[in-house]
Amino acid sequence: MEVCQPLTKVANDSCPAIDQLQQKLTLLRQSNNPIQHFEDHENEIHSLFIQAEREILAEELQKLDINKASIEVNGVVYHQALRSYQTYQSAAGPVRVLRSLYRNAGDKCIVPLELKAGVVEGYWLPKAAKQAAWMVAQLPPADVKSLLDLMGNMSPSTSSLARLPKKLNEQWEQHLDPFETLLAENLTVPPDAVTVAASLDGVMLPMKDGKRQEKREKSVADGKRTRGPAGCQEASCGTLSFYDDQGDRLSTIRMGRMPESKKATLKKSLSNLLDKVLQQKPNLTLVKVADGARDNWTYFTKELPEGEEIVDYYHAAEHLKKAFDLAYGENSAKSKEKFSTYRHILKEEPGGVEKIIKALAYQHSKHPRRSKLKTELKYFRKNRLRMNYAEHLSRNLPIGSGVIEASCKTLVTQRMKCSGMRWRCPGGQGILTLRSLIQSGWFDCGWMLLSVTYRAKVNMVSDNVIPFSSGKGNIER
């Protein structure tokens, strides 16, 4: 019976659920009858435990309530306006308590109990909010609700789960710069890291406000095809990856942003984070790796410190394949042979890109009217200084943007491009922020920063006003 001693101690404090649980455990230990349906038995024991947890949480939460005439928060005086019952969502399910609501001269209302407990958005107790935020970042709200119902603990509605990331994002965006600064200052660069690689990329995301119909009507008016992702806009992803002296990736920090002109916020965040990394370990070799998009390279060249610039080898290989298909016929035996040979030259031989340019220039001279072949030749000429793959490999530097490609899939595609999904920026950014924190190993730190914004110190104000009594006539039920 030693296991039951803590329960007995709590039960003596008059908690009915603990009494029931204690009685059940006592009966189990005295019974010699085997359990017939163990799943039903598990469910019964679990229900007793979480009911006890809810009652204890309600008691402790009730102690945080204030029933005074006036209070002061952040230098502003509030006067008691109402006492009523409110149900909050805990990690063990709903808890109902009596609390006071206060109003200031500007008609702003606050609930001291919520400020002291750190209740999130007037509904979620902190642990429940953290758990729900993590789950809804990984799964659609309807799936999260099904999972929670199966677990048998808290039971929020699908709409409450859907609102949570959007509301959390409002708080995060209000404090974006200081939050990111604090996260960056607490970043520890892996001790074995000798290289840091910065990457940018984007992925098309279906948007509710993507002007889909207007774009289709314009295409029809212009005589163009109307198929394709007309209602999509580009979400952006950025990564900072650390590599050891053998070229093995040690860790990656991921970040994502909803569609925005020129990826402005993402670029600022990536620059600030890189500055903190280089301040901590200035001897890191900086590598900037991405596809050939002009905007990415304008940013990498002009706004980031000097470093190695590398066009992703696998994108370059795709352009090489396309060029030989244009010269020799798509998927022809000759095209495949040339591609196999020159792909190796591009990657393995010093100055390989010059040999590629020479070969494609020769093919263009033979087929001067093939404009697409000329476009591929321009691609290699434009990026020739970023295609020294043999040299980079000899120094164990990354030559591919696979990390950022994978980040686009894991941050955006897997969660936000399921069948029928369309997004607006606030809700979508809430999901991206949470997923970025999770995938970067920063979720606990990020949650600590967020949770602080829901707490405040409440001070009493001395006056002669009589607070509400506990009589039923003064309480809304």
N, C-alpha and C positions, 0 to 999 in steps of 0.2 A: 504493500500500500504506500510505499515511499513516493511513487510517482504521483499519487493523488494529493500529497500534502500541499503543494502550491495552490491547487484548485480549491482545497478546503479553506485555505487562508483567504482566498478571494471570495469564496462563497459566504464566508462569515460577514462580508461587507454587503450582504443582501443583494446579490445579483441573481435573479431567477434563472437565467440561462445557465449559469455556473452550477446552481443547485440541480437542475435537470441533468446536466452533463455528469456531475458527481454521482447522482443516483444511477444513471445508466452504466457508468464504469463500475460501480459497486455491484450491480446486478450481473454484469458480464463476468466479473471475477468469482462470483458465487455460483454461477450456473455451470453445469457440466454438459449442457446440451450443445451439440455442434451447430454452427451457423449454417443454415440451409442455402441462403442466397447472399453471398458475400458482397456483391455490388450494392444490394439494398442496405446492407449493414454499413458499408463504407459511406453511402449517401446520408444515412441517419446520423452517424458520428460526425461527419463533416458539417451537417446542418446545425447540430448542437454547438459545435465549436465556433462557427461563424456567427451564430446568434449570440453566443456569449461575447464574442469580439465586438459585435455591433453595440451591445448594451454597455460594455466597458467604454467604448469610444464615445458613445452618447453622454455618459457620465462625465468623462474628462472634457469633452467639448463644451458641455453645459457650464463647467467651471470657468470657462473663458468669457462667458457672457458678462456684460456690464448693465446694471440697472440703476444708473445715476441720471440726474437731470441734465448734466452737461459734461462734455468731454472735449479734449483738444488733440488734434492730429496734425502734425507738420505745421504748427503755429496757427491753425484755423479752429475756431470754436464751433462745435456742433451741439444741438439740443435734441433731447429725446423726442421722437415723434410717434413711435409705435413699438409695441411688443407683440410678437406673433410667433407661431411655430413655423419652422422651416426644415425641409428634408434635404440632407446632403448625401452625396454619393461617396461612400468609403470603399476601400479595397475589399471589404467584407460585405458590402451591400449598403442599402439606405439606412441612415440614422436620422432621427427626428429630434430636434431640440427647440427650446424656447429661447429666442434672442431678441435684442433691442435694435431698433433702427433709428439712426440719428440724421438730422438735417441741418445744414448751415444756412446762412443768410442768402446765399446764392442758389438755394434749393437743391444743392447736391446732397445725395444720401449716401451714408456709409453704414456698415454693420461692424462694430468693434470685434465681435467674436470672429468674424471672417478675417479681419486684418491681423488679429493675434495668432490665429491658426494657420494663416496662409492659404485660405480657401481660394481655389482657382475658378475665376469667372462665376462666383456666387453659387457654385454647385458642387465642385469636385474637392474633396479633401486631398491634401498634397500627394499622398502615396497613390491614391486612385488615379489622379490626374497624370502622374508620371507613367504609371503602367498603361493607361489608356492611350497616352500620346505615343509611347513606343509602339504599341500594337497597331494603331491606326496609321502610323508611318509605314508599316510593313504590309498591311492588308486593307482592303476597302472596309468602310464602316459596317456594312451588313455582315461581312465575314467575321469582323471583330466581335460583333454582338453574338453571332452564333457560337463563337469560341468561348465567350464569357458565359453564355447560357449553359454551355456544356460543362464548364468548370464549376459553375454553381456558386460563384462569389458575387461580385457586383453585377448589376443588371441595368446599365444605362441604355437609353434609347439610341436607335441608329442616328437620329438627327443630332442628339447631343454629341455623339462620337464624331460626326461629320463637322460640327461647329468647332470642336476643340482645337484642331491644328490652325484654323483660321484665326481664332482668338489669341492663341499663343504667339502666332506670327505677328499680330499687331503689337504685342509687348516686345517681341524680339526686334522688330524693325525700328521701334522708338528708341531702342538702346543699341542699335547695330554697331556703331563704331566702338563704344567702350566695351561691349561684350566681345567683339572680335579681338580687340587689343588685349583683354584679359586672357582669352584663350591662347593667343599667340605668345604672351609672356609666360604662360605655364607650359608651353610646348618644350619637350626635351628632344633634341636632335639625337637620333641613335648614335651611340659612341663609335660604331664602326663605319659610319657614313663618310664617304669621301666625295660623293656627287649628289647634287640635288637637281631634279628635272622638273621644269615647269611646263604645263601643257594646257591648251584650251581647245574646246570643240563645242559643237551644238547638236541638238536633235530636235526634229520637228514634233510639235506637240499640238493635239487638237484643242482648240480654244472655243469657249462659248461666245466670246466677243471677238472672234477672229474675222468678222465681216465676210463670212463664207458666201452668203447669197450675193452680196455686192460684187465680190470677186468673180463669181460665176457669170453674173449678168454682164460684167465688163468683158469677160472672155468671149461670150457669145457675140457681143457688139463688135469685138475686134476680129471675129471670125476664127477664134482659136478653140482648141479642144477644151471641154469643160470638165473633164475627168481629172482626178488627182486631189491632193490635200489642200483644197482651196481655203478651208477654215483653219489651217495650221499656222503656227508661228514658231520661231526657233527658241527653245529653252537652251541655256548655256551651262556648260560644266567646266570646272577648272581643277587641276590637281597639282600637288607638290609631292614628288616621290623621292625617297632617299635610297641610295645604292652604295654597296661596299666596294672595295677595291677589285673584286672579282666580277663586278657588274651585276651582282644579285640584288634584287629589290628587297629592301628592309621594311619599309612602311610607306603608306600613302595617306595624305590628307586630301579629302575630297570636298568640293563645294559646288552648289548648283543654284541657278537663278532662273526665274521665269523670264519670258521674252521681254527684252529691253533694248533700246537703241544702242548699238555698238558695244553691248555687254559692259556698260559703264560700271555698274556696281560690282560685278564679278571681277573685273580687271583691278579695281581699286582694292578689293579684298585680297586678291592674289598678290598684288604688289606689296601691301602692308605686311602680309604674312611672310613673304620672302625676305623683306627687310629684317624682320625679327629673327628669322633663321640665320641670315648671314651675320647679324650682330652677334649671335650666340656662337657661330662657328664660321668665321670669315674665310677660312682656307678651303671651303667646299668649292668644287668645280660646278659652275652653273651651266646646265644644258637646257636649251629651249627647244622643244620638239612639238611639232604639230603638222597638220596637212598644209597644203599650199595656199590656203585662204589668205588673201591680201591683208584683211583687217587684223588677223592674228599676228602677222609678221610686222605690221606697222607698230602694234603695241609692244611686241617682244623687243624690237630694235630700239624704239624711241623711249620706252618707259621702264624697262627692266635694266639692271646692271649688265655690263658686258659679260658675255659667255659664249658657249658654243651653240650655234644655230643649226638645227638639223631638221630637214623635211622628212617626215615619216617614210621610211624605206618602203613599206608595204603599199602606201599610196603611190609612191614613185613607180613601183613595180606594176601597179594597175595601169598607170599612164603608159608605161613601156609596152605592156601587152596590147593596149588599145592602138598604139602607134603602129606596131607590126601587123595587127589585124587590118588596119587601114592600108598598109603598104602591100600586104600579100594576100589579103582575103581573110575574113573573120574565121578563126579556128582552123585555118588551113594548116597542112602539115609543115609548110615552110614557115608560117607565122609561129607555130609552136616551137619549131627548131630554133629560130632566131631568138625568140623570147627566152628560152631555156639558156642559151649561150650568153646573151647580153645581160640577163638578170644576174648571173654569176659575176660577170665583169663589173657591173654597177656596184655590187655589194663587196666583192673581194679584192678587186684590183685597184691599186693607187691610181688616181686620175681616171677612174672608170667612167665617170660622167662625161668626160671629154670624148671618149670613144663612142658613147651613146649618141652624143650630139653630132659627131661626125657621121655615124651610120644613118641617123634620121635625116640629116641634111642631104646626104646622097639620095635617099629615097624621095625626099621632097623635090630634088632637082629632076628626078625621073617622072614624078607625078605632080607637077606644079599647080594643077587645078584642084588638087585635093586639099581643100581649106582646113579640114579637121586634122589632117596630118601636120599641116603647118602649125596649128594650135598646140599640138603635142610637142613639137620641136621647140616652140616658144616656152613651154612649161619647163623643159629641161635647161634651156639657156637662162631663163629667169632665176632658177633655183640652183644653178650649178655650184655656187659657193656653199650651199647648205647640203650638199650631197657627197661629202668626203667620207663615205661609209667605211672604207677600209681603214682609214686613219682612226676614226672614232672607235671601231671595233678593236683595234690594236691597243687602245687606251681603256677598254672595257666600259665605254660610254653607251648608253641606250640609243638605239637608232630607230626605234619604233614607238608609235603612239598608242600601243595596245592598252596601256593603263587608262588613258583618257577615253578611249573607245569603250572599254569595259565599264568605266564610270558612267558614261552616258546611258548604258544599258541598265546598270544596277540602280543608279539614282533616279532615272526618269522612266525609261521604257517599261521595266518590270512592274512598277507600281502605278504609273500614270497613263499607260496606253493600253489598258484592258478594254475589252469590247464595250462600246457605247460611252466611254468616258470623254467628257469635255470639261475644260477648266477655265476658271478665271484666275487672275494673278494672285489675289490675296490667299485663297485656299490652296492653290498650287504651291505657292512659296512656303506656306506652312509645312506642307509635306516635304518639299525639297530641303528646307532647313533642318527638320528633324532627321531625315535620312542622311544628310551630310554629317550631322553630329554623330549619329550612330556608326556610320561607316568609317569615320575618322577616329573612333574611339573616344569621342568627346561628349557623349550623351550625358553622363553623370555630371560633368563640369558645366555643360550647357544648362542642364536642368537646375542646378544650384543657382546659376545666374538668373534664370527665369523666375524661379520660385521666390526669390527675394523681392521681386517687383510686386508680389501679392501680399507682402507683409508690411506692417507699419506699427510704430510704437504709439500706444494710446495713453494719454494722460488725463487724469481727473481734473475737473474745474470746480472750485468751491463756489457755491451760490445758495440762495435760499429757496430754489424751486424744488418742489417735492416730486420725486420720481414716480413712475407708474407703480401701482401696487400689483400684487400677484393675483388679484381677483379675476375671475373668468370674464367679467364684463369688459376688461381692458385688453383682452387677448384675442386676436384673430386666429381662428382654427381652420 
